[in-house]
Amino acid sequence: MEESLQSPRAVCGRLYVATDLRHLAATREGERTWWCVAKASVHGDLGIIYQKSVGIKYIFKFLKFEEPQQFCSSFGMATGQIEILTVLSLPVTVQQLRRRDSEFRALKAVRRNFQNRWFDIEDEKVESFYNHLIVQGKPRKVQE
C-alpha cells in the first residue's frame, strides 16, 4: 500500500471514536467490511478509528452506504462499506496525540477529550494527518 492519499482532491476526514471494535479486530489492510459512519459521508472520505484506552489503529476509506446495522443505528449513525487502508502495528496513543510538538494536539477531538462519536478533520489537514499517523504507527528500530 502506498503511504499517502492517492486522490489530489481535498478529501473529507473524520476521526471516529469507538469502544468496541467488533469485527474490525480481525480485519486486514485491503479488506472491505462495514463500519458506522457519519450520515454525510461521501465516497472517498477518510476515516480514522480511535479506540478508547488504546489509540488510533485503523484508517479506512468510505466506499458506499449499506443496509443499516443495528449497532450503527443505535448511535444515530449510518452503516457504510469501507476499505481498510492501514492497520497501524503500533496504535497512536492519546499521549502521543497530546504531546506539545504533535500536529494532532489542535484537533477538536483531542481538545474535547474524544467525547463524541466522531470529529471532522479540516480538508486541508487530512493528508498531512494521515501521513503523520503512518509514521507514528510504525515500529521503531531498536538501537543496538
C-alpha positions in Angstrom: 0.0 0.0 0.0 1.3 3.4 -0.9 1.8 5.6 2.2 -0.1 8.7 1.1 -3.5 9.5 -0.1 -3.9 8.9 -3.8 -6.6 11.4 -4.6 -5.5 15.0 -5.3 -8.9 16.4 -4.3 -9.4 17.6 -0.7 -10.9 14.5 0.9 -13.0 15.0 4.0 -11.7 13.2 7.0 -13.3 12.1 10.2 -11.9 10.7 13.4 -14.4 8.1 14.8 -14.4 7.2 18.5 -15.1 3.6 19.4 -15.1 1.5 22.5 -16.0 -1.8 20.8 -14.2 -2.6 17.5 -16.3 -5.8 17.0 -15.2 -7.5 13.7 -12.6 -4.9 12.8 -10.1 -6.5 15.2 -9.7 -9.4 12.7 -9.7 -7.2 9.6 -6.6 -6.7 7.5 -5.3 -4.0 5.1 -7.1 -4.0 1.8 -10.2 -5.8 3.1 -13.7 -4.4 2.7 -16.1 -4.6 5.5 -18.8 -2.4 7.2 -18.5 0.2 9.9 -20.5 3.0 11.4 -20.0 6.3 9.5 -21.4 9.8 9.6 -24.6 10.2 7.5 -22.9 13.0 5.5 -20.1 10.6 4.3 -19.2 10.7 0.6 -17.3 8.1 -1.4 -13.6 8.5 -0.8 -13.8 10.1 2.6 -11.0 9.1 5.0 -12.0 7.5 8.3 -9.7 7.1 11.3 -10.8 5.0 14.2 -9.7 5.9 17.7 -10.4 3.1 20.2 -10.8 4.4 23.8 -7.9 3.4 26.1 -5.9 2.1 23.1 -5.4 4.7 20.4 -5.6 5.1 16.7 -5.1 1.8 14.9 -7.3 1.7 11.8 -7.5 4.1 8.8 -10.2 3.4 6.2 -11.8 4.8 3.0 -15.6 5.1 2.9 -17.0 3.4 -0.2 -20.8 3.5 0.0 -23.8 3.2 2.3 -25.1 -0.3 3.2 -28.2 -1.7 4.8 -28.3 -0.4 8.3 -26.8 -2.4 11.1 -28.5 -2.1 14.5 -25.1 -1.5 16.1 -24.7 1.7 14.0 -28.3 2.8 14.2 -28.2 2.7 18.0 -25.6 5.5 17.8 -27.5 7.5 15.2 -25.0 6.7 12.5 -25.2 5.2 9.0 -23.7 1.9 8.0 -21.1 2.1 5.3 -18.9 -0.2 3.3 -15.3 0.7 4.0 -11.9 -0.4 2.7 -9.2 -0.7 5.4 -6.2 1.3 4.1 -3.9 0.9 7.1 -3.7 -1.1 10.3 -1.1 0.5 12.4 1.2 -2.0 14.1 1.6 0.4 17.0 -1.5 2.3 18.0 -1.0 6.1 18.1 -1.9 6.7 21.8 -3.7 9.6 23.4 -0.3 10.6 25.0 1.3 10.9 21.5 -1.7 12.9 20.2 -1.4 15.4 23.1 2.3 15.9 23.0 3.3 19.6 22.8 5.1 19.0 19.4 2.2 16.9 18.0 0.3 18.3 15.0 -2.7 16.4 16.3 -2.9 18.5 19.5 -5.0 21.1 17.9 -7.6 18.7 16.6 -11.1 19.2 18.1 -11.2 15.5 19.1 -8.1 15.9 21.3 -9.2 19.2 22.8 -12.6 17.7 23.7 -11.1 14.5 25.1 -12.8 12.3 22.5 -16.3 13.0 23.9 -18.3 12.5 20.8 -19.0 9.7 18.2 -16.9 11.4 15.5 -15.0 14.6 14.7 -14.5 16.2 11.3 -10.9 16.9 10.2 -10.4 20.0 8.2 -10.0 19.1 4.5 -6.6 20.8 4.1 -5.2 18.8 7.0 -6.4 15.3 6.1 -3.5 14.2 4.0 -0.9 15.6 6.5 -2.7 13.9 9.4 -2.9 10.6 7.6 0.8 10.6 6.6 1.8 11.6 10.2 -0.2 8.7 11.6 1.6 6.3 9.3 4.9 7.4 10.6 3.8 7.4 14.3 2.2 3.9 13.9 5.3 2.1 12.5 7.6 0.1 14.9 10.8 1.9 15.8 14.1 0.1 15.2 15.8 -0.9 18.3 19.3 0.6 18.5 22.0 -1.9 19.4 
